[in-house]
Structure formats: C-alpha cells, structure tokens
Amino acid sequence: MKIHLVVVRHGEADHNVAIETGQGPNIRYTEDGTMDSPLTSKGREQVQLVGARLARDGDKFDLAVSSDLVRAVDTGLAITGHQPGLELLQWRSVRERRLGVFESQEAAQLKFKPLIGLMDVENFITERDLLNWKLPGGGESIVDLRDRLKNQFFLKLISEAKRINLENGEVTILMVSHGLTISEQHRIFGDIAKDKDNFNMDDGDGKIKYSDNTAVTRYMIEVEDEAEKILDVQCSLYACNQHLK
C-alpha cells in the first residue's frame, strides 16, 4: 500500500507574531496549558491561499486530519472546504509538541526567549534519541514527541489507510499540524528513507529550515500491509510556500 501524505502547517496565529516580534496579544491556552491561539487576519488569508493552491494542484483527499488546536482546525477547514463532503478529523496525536513552562504566560512575558534558546540547543544535537529531558510543567521531550508520532499517529494513519482500502492500493491523506511536530516527523521519515533527497533541513546558512505558516510538504509512504510497517518514504516537496508569493 502507498500513502500519499500532504502535510500543511497551520496559518499564522497570535503566538507566532509574539515569538517573531516579541510583541502581541495575550496568548490563549487550553485547560491543560497548551497554547491555543487563533489565526491572525494574515493567517486567515494564508489558509485561503493554501486551500486554493491544493485545489488547483488537483489534490483529492481520501482522509483529512488535523490537530485539535484551533489554528490547525481552521486551516484544515479552509482546505477541505474545496472538497465537499470531506470531513476533517481532529487527532491529538498531531498536536504541537507540549512545551510546558516554555509556552507559559510567563514565557510569553519574556518574549519566548527561553523557548528560542531551547530550540537552538536541540537543533544542534543530531542524535535525537539523546534528547530525552522532560520539560518542566508537563512538557514533552523530543523523544516523547517522536514516540507519539511513531506509536500513535503513524499506526493510526496506517490503520485508517487500510480501512479505506482503495482498489489501486493508494490513499491520499491530508495532515494539518504544527511547526515543531512537522519538523520532527520529517526527521523520522528521513531516517527511514532509502533516498535522502529533500530530507536535508539545512537552509544554507547553517540553520534549520522549518515549515513556514501554511507551507506544503509531500511524501509518498510505502507500507507493508500485514506488519503495518513503513518500508520507505520519499519526499517530493519540502516546506514550500509558493502560494504566499
């Protein structure tokens, strides 16, 4: 079975502005302390543009999933709105990495500088299995995030693809998620991939290339049906935001 996975990061949200500029409104949170900022006016424009782009590209999704955080849900709805009758499912397994104190209101008052420092340190370490420190305040380590993707999202993705079971053995799935989650998933897929083309995340200046808001990434995932195991992953497009230019 082959899964064509189209990954889209959510549109610009209030906390993105706060992180990038050091200014912005108070951040909204879920009951468990997770940032749940809505899209900005710019973000709402971005999601309409990415929805139109995927429609022009001829994408027809057999399944559409998003994180349950509002910025991802609203992005997903802007995309699925071009395909009447397609339901957007909300999966907590593709939520953003839980950052504990680093996403707290206190961190926001410090213009998220501790978070930026944490990301710089973690990006420097290429052996991701070493990044097992728990973040204070109920946060996830990189190892926790990778385990969530592998043991929750990937398994559910394969199970749902098998349930759809199209005659040609190929399924097209939309995933709308978040920057850190998408980047770590890309690293995991790169570890599996036989051909490493498009898995290099170096932006050319020695920094990590993250997915910008509403950037599109495309994978073809080859799955061994009975073992429900990923055999190979190909990436034909990484973090493309041409629709915003």
N, C-alpha and C positions, 0 to 999 in steps of 0.2 A: 504494500500500500504506500502511496505517496501523499503527503500532506503539503499543500501549498499554503504557507503561513505568511500572511501580510500583517506586519506589526506597525502600529502607529502610536506615537507618543501623543498625549493629550495636548490641547491648546494652552496658550499662556494663561496662567492662573495668578491670583493675587500674590501668593507667596513667591512665585518666580520673580516678580517685579521687586519684592522686598529683598530677595537674595542677590539679585543682579545690581540693584541700585542702592541698597542699604536703606531704602525708604519704602513706604507703602502702608496700607491699611492694617488694622489688627487682623491676625490670621485666624481663620475658623478651624475648629477641631471637632473630631468625633468624640463620643463619650469616652473612648479609650485613649484619647490624647493624640490621635493621628491627625496631621494637617489635612483639612478637607476644604481647601479654598476653591471658590467658584472661578469660572473663566472670567477674564477681563473682557472689556469690549474688543480689544485687539484679538484676544483668544477666540471670541465668538466669530470674528471674521475669518480667522485662520481655519477653524474647523469647517466652515462652509467651503473654503477653498480646497481643503484636502478631500472633502466629500465629493466635490465636483471633479477633482483630479482622478480619483479612483473610478468614478462613473465613466469618465472619458476613456480611461485605460481599459474599460470593459470588464472590470472585476465583478464576478458573480459569486457571492459567498454562500456556502452551504451551512455555515455556522458563524456566528458573530459573538464574541465575548469581550467584556471589558472589566477592569477593576470596578469595585462598587463605590469608589470615591467619586464625588460629583463631577469633578473636572474630566475624568475619564468617561463617565457615563454620557455626559453631554457631548463629548467628542464622538463617541460611538454612535449616538443617535443621529448626529449630523451626517454620518457616513451611511448608516443603514436606512436613513430616510430616502436614499436614492434607489433602494431595493424594496418596494412594498411587500409586506408580508414577512419580512425577515425580522425575527425577534432578537433583541440584544440581551444576552445573558450576562449577569454580573457574577464574577468569580473573585472571591477574596484572595485566591492563590496568585493572582497577578496584580495585587496591590503593590504600592511603592514599598520599598524597604522601610521597616519600622525603625525610626532613628532615636527614639527615647528622648533624653534631655536635649539632644542636638536639634530637635524640631519643636521644642517647647516655646512658650511665650517669652521665657527668659532669654532663650537663644535668639528669638526674633528681636528683642530689645538690644542685643549685641550685634545686630545686623548679620546674624548667622555666620560670623567669622569662625566660631569653633567648628561648625559643620564643614566649611570650606577647607579648614586645616585637616580635618579628619579625612576628607576625600583625597587630598594631596598625598597624605601618608599611605592610604590604602592603594591608591593607583600606582605608587612606587613599587609595591610588592607584587611580583608576578605570580608567585606560588600562592594561589588563592586559598588553598586548604590551611595555610598558616594563619589566615585572618579569622580566628575563632574567638576574639574577645567580644564579650557581651557589652552592649552599650547600656549605660545606666538609664534607669527609668523605663525598663521594659523593652529596650530596643533589640534589634536583630544584629547579629554578626554577619559578615559576608558568608560564612559557612552556613548560617541559618537560612539566609536568603537562597543560596544555591540548593540547599536541601529542600526548601519549599518549592522551588521551581521543578526540581527533578522528581520529587516524591509526591507532589500534589498536582501541579499544573501539567507537566508532561504526561503523567499517567492518565489524568482526566482527559487531556487533549486526544491521546491515542484511543482511549475508550470511546469517546464521542465520535471520533472519525470512523471507527469500526462500526458503530451503531448506524451511522449514516450509510456506509457501505454502498457507495455508488458502483455501477456496473463496470466502469473503466478503472476502478481501483484508485482513483484520485479524488481528493477532497480539498476544497479551498476554504480556509478559515481566516477570519479577521480577529486580531488581538489588539485591543487598545489598552495601553498601560502607561508606565512612568519611566522617567529617565534612568534612574539607578537600576531598576529592575530589568529594563530593556538591555542596558549595557552588560549586566552580569549574565543575562541569558545569552547574549552574543558571545561572550567569552566561553560559556559552556558549549555552545554549538561549535565554536572554533576548535575546542578540544576534541570534539567528535569528528569533525570534518576531515575527509581524506584530502580534499583540495582546499588550501588555506586562502584562496583568492577572496578578497573583500572581508576578511576577518581581522586584518590589521587595523587597530584602532588609533594608531599614531596620526595626529593631524598634520605632521610635517614639521612642527615646531617643538617636538618633544612632549607634547601634551596629549591627553586622551580626547578623542573625538566622541562627544556624546551626541545623542539624538536631540536635535533642536525641537521645539514645540511643533507638533504635527508632522515631524519627519517620518518618512516611509522606509521600511526595510522589508525585503522579500527573501524568504527561504523556501527551499524545497527539501522536505524531510522524508527520508526513506525509512520505513518502519517494517520490522519483522512482525507480522501479524500475531502469530501464536504466542511468541515470547513477549509481545508488546514492548519491543526494544528498538531504540533508534540506532540504525545501522550507519547512516551517513547524513550529512547536512550540506547543502550548497547554498551560498548566499549570492544572489544575483544583483542585489542593490542594498546599500547600507546608508541609513540616515540621510536620505535625500529629501530636500525641502524646496525643490524647483518650483512647486506651486506657489511659493511665497514670494517669488522674484518677478 
